[in-house]
Amino acid sequence: MTREVRLCDGCVEQLSTGALQLQCGRVLLRKSDFAGAIPVLERAVKATPGVAEAHALLGLAYVNTRRIEDAVPQFKAAVAGDAKN
């Protein structure tokens, strides 16, 4: 049995931490809502600028909405933030 998570209008903007923004961004990406994930992941990056995953996921969302020029700096930031991988 699968449960669908529904987000009410405006509730994503009220999430207080970058970690919660990142988690919501992951959910939206899994649902292939790339355009919806962008503002959420932009807030996650702003709240947690050193988290490589946030940058990588934002880059992925940009690529899937054909915003390649916006994706490149996010991927570079992800690599710079995660030098071990």
Buried (B, 14 or more C-beta within 10 A) or exposed (E): EEEEEEBEEEEBEEBEEBBBBBBBBBBBBEEEBBEBBBBBBBBBBEBBEEBBBBBBBBBBBBBBBEBEEBBEEBBEBBEEBBEEE
